[in-house]
Amino acid sequence: MPISERSLLKSFRYLCLILVLVIGLITIVASGGGGGGSDSSSTTDDSSSGTTDDTTDDTTDDTTYTYLAYDAATVPAVTSFSDSAYVLSDATNITLNGTSIVVSGNNATNATVSGSVVMITASGTYNITGTLTNGQVKVNVPDTDTDTGDVRLYLNGVNITSSTASPVDIESAARVIVVLATGTSNYLIDGTTNSSYDSNGDAIDAAFYSQDDLVIYGSGSLIVDANYKDGIKCKDGLIIASGTINVTSADDGIIGKNYVSVQSGSITINAGGDGLKSTNEGTDTQGYVVVKTGTINISTTDTTGADAIQAETHIVIKGGTFNLSTRGGSYKYTTLGTDGSAKGLKANVGITIDAGDFTVNSADDAFHSDDTIVINNGTYTIASGDDAIHADLTVTINDGDIDVSTCYEGIEAAAIIINNGDIHVISSDDGINVAGGVDSSGIIGGRGQTSGDTFSTPNSGYSLKINGGNIFVNTGSYLDTDGDGTSESGGDGVDVNGAFTMTDGVLIVNGPYPGYDGNGAFDVDGAFTITGGFIIGAGTSTMAVAPQGQASTQNSVLVNLTSTQSAGKLFHIQSSGGTDIVTFAPANQYNSITFSSPDLVNGTYYVYTGGTSTGTAIDGLYEGGTYTGGTQYPSLTVN
């Protein structure tokens, strides 16, 4: 990671800390709510302000950061579809016979044949069967929404190939409804070239191409093999109501310009570009992707693949199962370049997730918004070559089960609010990072983009608020982040370029050791305040901070050890009466512990390292059981 102003600032603070810390067996700083606290340990001097000076930074910008208002009313809803009643026996039959086409049944004059191309010129239902080699089905019906009804293409076991054009080309229609007949498989395959243009002069570049509204549903399947560019492309609104859709495309998989609305179904995409996307720019009411339920499996190719799901405005997920992989995944070598993007979910305005089961393995950010991300629930298994969850402005997590096994940075935004949920983050840089600006952070191991985060300086509007949940962070991954052949330790466990307030919940942080580039378990540039909840963080003493100040109503202690403790070696605090307060096994080496708990009331306590516990460890934190053995340090009095 390159040296930044923030890194230099950390280095300066590190030097200051060296000056104020005394050489002794242990240094303990205790701070209480309201009037603070004191430490009567015999090894304590009056240098406590030095060990916590990191929480007040004179370089902080006093201008208030202005966030875009997040209005839930502007979040798009699923566009529902229910087909009107129709009688298949009254349909116009289109039978495909290799290189020829036969039209029969009712209203046969509404479909005309020219060689191996059939042109549908009127609304109605068309029952299409058979195989067509190097041919095409075209729709050209006047687009008058009030006077012309739907064109219904009943795909009843078709196989259409075309070497130089789109197998299905919808030039004009009020709306086209594609019905996938029960028990049938329907194939559309194009060639590697296409020199056709639509009536607006735009290149036709998809195996299934539509200029107007398109709906796909049914109990059958649609298999699209797009060798030229895109798989299914709709230049209006696209609804997938049901069915099984499999797309393999040289470029983008499925596109709905104005919107893509998925009610249900099973969608599998293997794309050379983006997977599922909406492309309408310059509007707040279009360019979105919404999913109600269904199963969506998307992979983008190792060399040219881009985002799995991408929207110019909003992505809204109400439920469903998602398996998303981009560019071969988090550890696949790739060169994205400065303009490359291989994200799991990417939206320019906002991502809102109410529910769903997500497995994301992305070379770039797993979840990315240029504005806002709101997670209300769901299950998330994330491996990312860059950030796991990134928003330029705000990330709000109201609930959910989030497990990040690999990432550069875990959760990142100018403002982060965590109200509930189970969150596990393993990162090579900051686990939780509060900063403002545009993300151009590095990829894991120095791959791809190698520049650091281009975020602005600390700002009074940047904030982290934890109001509940169980949060675990481990940023002790050892990686060669600058490509010089030397492994460096991870970034800060929790890095807040602003204020950090905690009112409830459990926060467990395993910081890096040693603190490469001045990183530690916590780095807070503004006020670090706790009024409720539980915090324990292990790391290096060079950047160690703890909650403090008049606004904190709960006691906290900062314990700095002069000797390094091995990973997994227990840290234990118990009251003078023998009551266990905390037993913790840090995941990495450490010589500093930040601790705050409602159980840390006024009184005398003893600190131990080593020993054993018969309790049950969850994320290194022991519950129940009995602690024995260990090395006892001088007493600590909190008052």
ABEGO torsion letter per residue (X at the ends): XBBBAAAAAAAAAAAAAAAABBBBABBBBBBBBEAEBBBABAABBAAAAAAAAAABBAABBABBBBBBBBBAAABBBBBBBBBBBBBAAABBBBBBBGABBBBBEBGAAABBBBEABBBBABBEBBBBBEBBBGBBBBBBBBBBAAABBBBBBBBBGBBBBBAABBABBBABBABBBBBBBBGBBBBBBBBABBABBBAAGBBBABABBBABBBBBBEABBBBBBBAABBBBBBABBBBBABEBBBBBBABBABBBAABBBBABEBBBBBBABBBBBBABBGBAABGBBBBABEBBBBBBBAAABBBABBBABBBBBAEEBBBBBBGGEAABBBBAEAABBBBABBBAABBBBABEBBBBBBABBABBBABBBBBABEBBBBBBABBABBBAABBBBABEBBBBABBABBBBBABBBBABEBBBBBBABBABBBBBEBBABBBBGGBEBABBBBBBBBBAABBBBBAEEBBBBBAABBBBAAGAGBBBBBBBABBBBEBBBBABEBBBBBBBOBBBGGBBABBBABBBBBAEEBBBBBEBAAABBBBBEAABABBBBBBBBABBBBBGBBBBBBBAAGBBABBBBBABBBABBBBBBAABBBEBBBBBBEEBBABBBBGGBBBEEBBBEEBBBBBBBBX
